[in-house]
Amino acid sequence: MTAPTKPSPSPSPSSPDSPVAADSEGASGHLLHSPVIAWFDAHARDLPWRRPEAGAWGVMVSEFMLQQTPVSRVLPVYEQWLARWPRPADLAREAPGEAVRAWGRLGYPRRALRLHGAAVAITERHGGDVPTDHAQLLALPGIGEYTAAAVASFAYGQRHAVLDTNVRRVLARAVTGVQYPPNATTAAERRLARALLPEDERTAARWAAASMELGALVCTAKNEACHRCPVAAQCAWRLAGKPAHDGPPRRGQTYAGTDRQVRGKLLAVLREAHGPVPQADLDRVWHEPVQRARALDGLVSDGLVEPLPGGLYRLPLT
C-alpha cells in the first residue's frame, strides 16, 4: 500500500508565490499606480533621454550606459556620444574601437562594443531605425530582456514589465513586504511585475518610468526616504515594521588593485593613442607583470584590444 502523500508546506504570505500575494496583486497595482505616477509627474528628473527629441536611439544609448553606472557619470558621455553619433548608422560606420574610445571611463567597456554591434544590426536589418517590435529589439546583439522592455516602453510607450534593480526593490517592499529583492530576477518577480502592469499602454509605460524613478530617488537601497514616498501608507514592508530579514544590500565591488583597474589603465593608454601602442608603453601603467599580462589577455579575448605583429596593440578596427 502506497503511503499517503505528505502535503507541501504552504508558502509564506509575504512570498510572491503565495495565494495571498497573488490575490492582492491586482488591488495593490490599482492603489499604487495613481500616486506613484502623480509623484513622478511632480518630481521626475529632467534627463536628456526622457525628452522627446532623444528618440528611440537616445533611449537605447542611455540604457546601455546606465547599466551599473550612476546618472552623474553618464550625462557628459551621453551628450558627447549623441552629438557625434545622432543615429545608429553614424556609429555603425565607425570602427568598434572608436566606440570604446568614446566610452571613456564609464566602466564595463564591453557595453560599448555591444552598443556598436546593435547599431550595425539596426542599420543592416532595420534601415537605420531602432525597431518598435519587442521581439526585434530582443534579437539585436547586446540587447537582453531588460533593455528590450525598457526601449519598447520608454521610447515607444508600449506595455512591458521593466524590471531593473530600482523597480524590483520598490515591488519587493511595497507589495511583497521584504527589504531587498533576490540577487537575480526570479520568475515570481516577473509574474508580479506583469500582474501589476496597468492595462492601458500609455499608463503602463508611465508606471514603468515612475516606479523606476521612485526606487532611484526615494525607495533607495540605503537610507530610504519613506517620509517622501507617495505610497508609504500602504507599503507592506513599512507596515510590517521594516523587518531586515533579507540581509544588508549588496556591497559594491572593490576596484583598487583589481584586474578591472588594470584593464582600465591599459585601455586609457590605447584610447589616448592615435595609432598602435608598443608593449613597453602598456607595461608602464602597472607594476605587477603577471596581473598586467592577465588583464591585457582579457581585453584581447573580449575584443576590446587588437594585437598586432611586433608587440603592438590598438583598439579594434573590425
N, C-alpha and C positions, 0 to 999 in steps of 0.2 A: 504494500500500500504506500502510495506516494505521500510524503509529509506535506501538510498544508503550507502554502507559500506564505512567507513572512511579509507583512505589508511594508512597503517602502516608507522611510521616515518622511514626514511632511516637511516641505521647505519652510524656512523661516519667513514670517510675514514681511520682513524687510528685504527679502531676496527678490530680484526682478523676475524669478521663475515662479514665485508664489502666487496662488489664486488671488490673494488679497491685493497684491501689487497689480496683477493683470487686470482684475476687475475695476481697479481705480484709475487705470491709465487714461481712459477717455475723460473722466471727470477732472483729473489732475491737469490734463492738457488744456481743457476748456478754461480752467481757472488760471493757468499760467500765461497763456498767450497774450491776452489783452494788456495786463500790467507790464509784462516784460517788453512787449513791443512799444507801449507808450513810454516806458523808461528809455528805450533805445532812441525813439524819436527826439527825446529831450537831451540825451547825454552822449550820443554816439560821437566818436572822434571823427574829425574831418580828415580822412585819409585819401590820398590820391586815387587809389584803386577802387574807392567807393563812388567816385564821381562818374557821371555819365560818359564823359569823354575818354575815360580809361578803356572802355570796351572790353571785350572778352579776352583779348591778348594781354591787356594790362592786368586783369584779374588773374589770369594764369601765371604771369610773371610774378605777381605778388605772392601767390600761393606757393610757388617753388621757393621763393626767397624767405618766406616767413616760417618755413619748417625749422623748428629748433633755434630760431633766431628772433630776437626782440625787434619790435617795430622801429625803435630808435636807430638801430643799426641798419635796417633795411631801407629806410626812407631815402638817404642820399644815393645809394647804389641803384635803387629802383628808378629814381628820376633820371640818372645818367644813362641807365640801360634803355629806357623808353625814348629818350632823346636820340640815342644812337640807332636803336632798332625799333622803330614805332610799329612795325608789322612783323609777323613771323618770317616772311620772305626775306626781310632785311637781315635778320640773324642767320637764316639758312644759307645765305650767300657767303657768309664769313666762315673762316676755319674754326673748328671746335675750340682750338687754343685761344682764340680771341674771346670766346665766352668765358673761359677760365680766367683769362687776364682781367676782364671787366668785372668778374665776380669779386675781385679784391679780397678782403679779409672777412667776408661773411661766414666763412667756415663751411665744412662739408662740401668741397668744391665739385664733387661728382654731380651735385644738383645742377651745376652749370652745363655739364655735358648732357645730362638728361633733358634739360630745357632746350638745348641746341638740337638734340635729336627729335624732340617734339616739334620744334619749328620746321625742321626738314620734312617730317612726315605731314604736317599741316599744309606745307607748300606743295608737296608732291601729290597728296591724296585729296586735298580739300580746297584746292585753288587759292591757298593762302589765307583762308578764313578759318578761325577756330570753330570746329563743328558744334552744332547745337545739340546733337543727339548724344545722350549719355553713354550709350554703348560705343559710339565712335570716339568719344573722349577717352573712355576707358581703354580703347585699343591703341591709343597713342603711346609711344615709348616714354617711359618715365612717369606715366600717369597711373596712380593707384586709385583705390576705392574712394578715399577721402577727397583727393584732388578733383577727380571727375565729378563727384557730387557738388563740391564747392564751386567749380566753374559753372556747372549747369544751373546751380541755384543763384549764385551771386551775379553772374553775367547775363543769364537768360531768364531769371525769375521762375525756374522750374521747381517742382515739388520733390525734394530729395532729403533724406536724413543726412545731415552734415555733422560728422562726429569727430571733432578734434578734441584735444585734451581739455580745453576750457568747457566745451559743451558737455562732455562726459562728466566733468566734475559738477556742473550745475544739476544735471539729471540725477547723479548719484545722491546728492544732498537733498535737493528739493523733492524728489519723487521716491527714491529708494531708501533714503534715510541713513546713508553711510557717508563717511567723511571724504573718502577718496575712491575713485573708480579702480578697477583692476589694472595691472601693469599693461596688459594688452587688451584691445577691444574684444568683447565677448559677443556671442550670438544673442545672449539675453539683452545686452545693451542695444544691439541693433534692433531687436524686436521692440524694445521700449521706445527708442527714438522714432521708429516708424509709426508706432501706435499714437505717439504724441503729436505727429505732424498735423497741422490744420488741413482741412480738405481743400480749401481754396489755394490755388498755386501761388498767387502773389503774397498771400498771408503766410504761407509756408516758407517762402523764400525770405520774407521779412523776419519770421521767427528764427530761422537758421542764423541770420546775421545778429539778431538781438540776443539770443541765448549765448552765442559765442562772445559777444562784447560784455555781457554780464559776467561771464567767467573770467574774462581778461581784466576787468576793472573793479569788480565788487566781490564776486564769489571766488576769490583767489586761493591759491594753494596754501599760502600762509597769511595770517592777519586778515582774514575775511572781514569785510565791512558790512555785517548784517544790518546795521542801522540804516544803511543806504539801499538795501535790497528791496525791490518792489514786491517780492513775494515772500518776504521773511515771515509773515504771519501764517503762511501755510507750508513753510519748508519742513519736510518730515525730519530732517536731521536736527534742525534747531528745536523743533517741538519735542524731540526725544532727549533734549539736553546736550546736544552736540557730543555724542559718545565718540571717543577716539579709539575705537576698537580695530581700525584698519591700519594702524601704524602711522608714522610720520610721512610726509611727502617725500618722494624720491629725491635724493641729493643730486645736484648737478655733477657731471663728470669732472674730475680734476684735469687740468690742462698742462700745467708746468711740468716739464720733464718727460712728457709722454711722446709717443710716436706721432700723435696729432700735432703737437707743437713743432716737431722736427719737420714733418711734412709741410706745415705752413711756412716755415723758414725757407725750405727748399723752393717751394712754389713762388715765394716772394721774389727770390733771385730771378727765376725764369720769367715772371710777369714783367719785371722791370727791364729785362734784356730785349734788345731789338733783333737778336739773332741767336744762333746756337750758343750754349754756355759750356765751357770746359769743366770737366770733373773737378779740377782744382778750385774753381770758384764756388762750387757746391760744398766742397769739403770744408771751407772756411766757416760755414754757418753753424756747424755743430761739432763739438769736440770729440764725441764718442763714436768711433768708426763703425762699430757693429750696428748700433741703433741707427746711425745715419744711412748705412747701406740698406738696412731693412726698410726704412721709411722711403728711400728712393725706389727700391724694388716695388714697394706697394703702390707708389704713384705710377710707375710704369705699368704694372698689372691692371690698375684701374683705368688706364687710358688717359691719364691726366698729363703724362710726360712721355715724350717720344725719344728713345735713344738713337744716336747716330754713330756712324763709324768714327773712330779716332777719339772715343771717350767724350763725345759731345752730347748735349741734351737740349731739347726745346719743347715748347708747348705743342700739342698735336695740330697737324695741318689737315688731317682727314679723319 
